[in-house]
Amino acid sequence: MLYYSTNHKAPVATLEKAVVKGLAEDRGLYMPENIKPLPKEFIDNMEKYSFQEIAYTVAEAFFGEDIEAEALKKIVYDTLAFDCPIVPVEENIYSLELFHGPTLAFKDVGARFMARLLQYFIKGKGASGKEQDSTVNVLVATSGDTGSAVANGFLGVDGIHVYVLYPKGKVSDIQESQFTTLGKNITAIEVDGVFDDCQALVKNAFMDEQLNKHMRLTSANSINVARFLPQAFYYFNAYARLKESNPAAAANLVMCVPSGNFGNICAALFGHAMGLPVKRFIAANNANDIFYNYLQTGVYNPQPTRQTLANAMDVGDPSNFARILDLYGGSHERITSLISGATYSDDDIKHTMQSCHQLTGYVLDPHGACGYQALKEGLKPGETGIFCETAHPAKFKEKVDSILGIDVEIPERLAAFMRGTKQSVAMSKQFDDFKQFLLAR
Ligand SMILES: *Cc1c(COP(=O)(O)O)cnc(C)c1O
């Protein structure tokens, strides 16, 4: 399968190029040339298949032309070594818990899948005749969550070294422990600056000729096709599990996705294009209401990012908007007929967490809270809603404890990270320091 750029000014790319490069030459995002509808027999009988079987069928449609069946199966089964269950919260509302992976966030699925796919492509390729080490170096700037998912996804993967750049003093202790205690092929770099400085260092590194001659560099950010497409797996599985337990509900399903950079909901929309029987979608935002405003007005007007309680969704110019627009031929009408929006302030998020906890006993994290509330307000009679719970509440323990007046239990795998020893390299925000550091590697 070939991949084209959403800006339509770059040559089409193979899957390998799309995965290794991430972004097209014209700064557009890669899109698969066609989206294969899944067989009716599969769609109609999905409840009979396991999560891994469903995921493999979906993966086959995207990647089957480019990866041998056995290898792809291994990548899929290795990625989904944990469950993504749907949990009933109250009548007609289910939580799709995407936080049972190694770092307790949904990004684990895409990060792990991408690591395995990259490994598949670089295996046995050697130094390609140039004076280069064949190791692929992944650079990732993080404000918290992405770094931990990528670091853990790539941990121990041969032939790949990961550099995680994060702003000193700006990530929580729990988040920091998830990428600074790993060792092996993961190097954490503590930048004396803010997140934007980290991102600038990474961007400059990709553009630096001398550095690119010295080492193979790639990114692992969320616009990579290998990171976002696998997120379609759990939407198919959620539908299948709902149909298994409650067939009538599955016939009238609304899927609600707390969104920031819109990669997750974009994968769900690809699923819909392949035949996933979801009636409609809701994109739930925090106070960063750019998409919500687009739905109301038809005008996409990016804004400076606003800091909120649901900080993994603090995005003022969501990258994957370009993919959504492309998927529907730029038609505002087609988009609004399938997707509606919601936007919540920090106060709304707090009240939602409190009322849900009081009413149902379910502990929401601030991101999932946006999704739950959008269903509470948006479900019509006869509809059943599933919202994504994108992070375990323990990842935001301080906030959740103080909002709900409880003591959220820290799962053992998170506690294990916190017992580890922090190892990181101190770095200034000057590009030349970072460059010299990499050149010396
Ligand atoms: C990344 C993230 C989101 C937003 O997902 P997008 O794909 O960027 O829309 C929501 N919640 C959590 C916890 C996240 O880490």
The ligand as an ORCA input file, in Angstrom:
! r2SCAN-3c Opt
* xyz 0 1
  C      -2.569     11.676     24.295
  C      -3.703     11.640     25.264
  C      -5.004     12.068     24.908
  C      -5.322     12.690     23.570
  O      -5.221     11.783     22.493
  P      -5.078     12.334     21.004
  O      -4.832     11.131     20.169
  O      -3.889     13.253     21.017
  O      -6.319     13.057     20.665
  C      -6.023     11.942     25.837
  N      -5.783     11.450     27.074
  C      -4.559     11.027     27.450
  C      -4.365     10.509     28.822
  C      -3.472     11.104     26.566
  O      -2.262     10.709     26.971
*
